[in-house]
Amino acid sequence: MVIQIRPEQPTDIPAIREVNLLAFGQGLEGQIIDALRTNSAVLLSLVAIVENQIVGHILYSPLSIDDKIVGAGLGPMAVLPDHQRRGIGSQLIAAGNQELKDSGCPFIVVLGHADYYPRFGFTPASTRGITCQWDVPDDAFMLLILDEPKMRAISGLAKYRPEFSAAV
């Protein structure tokens, strides 16, 4: 199976909505993505293509820690149910994280499965004194540092874009 990862294009929007709807079983993630797009708050949006079909999507948006430093929030990330467990999500994450690192982004946070994201270098954000604006399990809120010098002595409250709270 050949997987192509590329930046989102405007014609991909309906397929991205469908991927998120089927992966999450609800429209909330698609609404958040649409709101972020509308407000020019997308740092990076990639799609995974297999046999000319979009089967996966990942989005990164700006995230601040105590309004001092801006990095990226990973999510949503979705893969069509019948394409899951084939490495598509892993390829999306690896490609997205590398692109952000290459662009000088100092960190990425994710609110996700504690058994999945550590394989990409994510660790509990609390070990660096960084907390989430929402009450979430400690092991589900993780951090990946891409530029250690920029992150020295950085701790505090991580804040997602308001589109995440508005859609709930």
C-alpha positions in Angstrom: 0.0 0.0 0.0 1.5 3.3 -1.1 0.6 6.3 1.2 1.1 9.8 -0.1 1.2 12.6 2.5 0.6 16.1 1.1 -0.7 19.5 2.3 -4.4 20.0 2.3 -5.9 21.7 -0.8 -9.2 23.6 -1.0 -10.8 20.7 -3.0 -10.0 18.3 -0.1 -12.3 20.0 2.4 -15.4 17.7 1.9 -13.3 14.6 2.1 -11.5 15.9 5.3 -14.9 16.5 6.9 -16.0 12.9 5.9 -12.8 11.4 7.3 -13.3 13.1 10.6 -17.0 12.3 10.8 -16.4 8.6 10.2 -13.3 8.4 12.4 -14.9 10.1 15.4 -18.6 9.2 14.8 -19.6 12.8 15.1 -19.3 16.2 13.4 -17.6 18.1 16.2 -14.0 17.7 14.9 -15.1 18.8 11.4 -16.7 21.9 12.9 -13.5 22.8 14.8 -11.4 22.3 11.7 -13.8 24.5 9.7 -13.7 27.2 12.3 -9.9 27.2 12.5 -9.7 27.4 8.7 -12.2 30.3 8.7 -10.2 32.2 11.3 -6.8 31.6 9.5 -5.7 29.6 12.5 -4.2 26.5 10.8 -0.5 26.1 11.1 -0.4 22.9 9.1 -3.0 20.6 7.6 -1.9 17.4 5.8 -3.9 14.6 4.2 -3.0 11.0 3.6 -4.0 9.5 0.2 -4.2 5.8 -0.8 -5.3 4.9 -4.3 -6.4 8.5 -5.0 -8.7 8.6 -1.9 -8.1 10.8 1.1 -8.0 8.3 4.0 -6.4 10.4 6.7 -6.0 14.0 8.0 -4.0 15.8 10.6 -4.2 19.4 11.6 -2.0 21.6 13.8 -3.1 25.0 15.2 -1.3 27.7 17.3 -1.1 27.1 21.0 0.3 29.3 23.7 1.8 28.7 27.1 1.0 31.5 29.5 0.8 33.8 26.5 4.6 33.7 26.4 5.5 31.3 23.7 3.6 30.0 20.8 3.9 26.4 19.5 1.5 24.0 18.0 -1.5 21.9 19.1 -1.8 18.6 17.2 -5.4 17.6 16.5 -7.7 16.6 15.3 -6.0 13.6 13.6 -8.2 11.1 11.9 -8.0 8.0 9.7 -10.9 6.3 8.0 -12.0 3.3 10.1 -11.3 0.7 7.4 -7.7 2.2 7.0 -6.8 2.3 10.6 -3.9 0.2 12.1 -2.0 0.4 8.8 0.5 3.1 9.8 -1.3 6.0 8.1 -1.8 8.0 11.3 1.9 7.4 12.2 3.0 8.7 8.8 0.8 11.8 9.2 2.2 12.5 12.7 5.8 11.9 11.6 5.5 14.2 8.5 3.6 16.9 10.4 6.0 16.9 13.4 9.0 17.1 11.1 7.6 19.9 9.0 6.9 21.9 12.2 10.4 21.2 13.5 11.9 22.3 10.2 9.9 25.6 10.4 11.3 26.5 13.8 8.2 25.6 16.0 9.4 25.1 19.5 6.9 22.5 20.7 3.8 20.5 20.0 1.2 19.4 22.5 -1.5 16.8 22.0 -4.5 15.7 24.0 -4.7 12.0 23.1 -4.2 8.4 23.9 -1.3 7.9 26.4 -0.4 4.6 24.8 -0.1 6.0 21.2 1.6 9.3 21.2 4.7 8.5 23.3 6.1 6.5 20.3 6.6 9.9 18.6 8.5 11.3 21.5 5.5 12.9 23.4 5.8 12.8 27.2 3.3 14.1 29.9 3.4 17.9 29.7 3.2 18.0 33.5 6.8 16.8 33.8 7.8 20.2 32.3 5.3 22.1 34.5 2.8 22.6 31.6 -0.9 22.1 32.3 -3.9 22.0 30.0 -6.6 24.7 30.2 -9.2 21.8 30.5 -9.5 19.2 33.3 -8.0 16.2 31.5 -6.1 13.1 32.7 -2.4 13.9 33.3 -1.2 11.2 31.0 -3.4 12.3 28.1 -2.0 15.8 27.8 1.5 15.4 26.2 4.3 17.6 25.0 6.9 17.1 22.3 9.8 19.6 22.5 11.2 20.5 19.1 13.6 23.3 20.2 15.0 22.8 23.7 16.7 26.2 24.0 13.4 28.0 23.3 11.7 25.9 25.9 14.1 26.4 28.8 12.3 27.7 31.9 8.9 27.6 30.0 6.0 26.3 32.1 2.4 27.3 32.8 -1.0 27.0 31.3 -1.3 25.8 27.7 -4.2 27.4 25.9 -5.7 26.1 22.7 -7.4 28.4 20.2 -10.9 29.5 21.2 -12.4 27.5 18.3 -11.9 24.4 20.4 -14.0 25.6 23.3 -16.6 27.3 21.1 -17.4 24.1 19.2 -18.1 22.1 22.4 
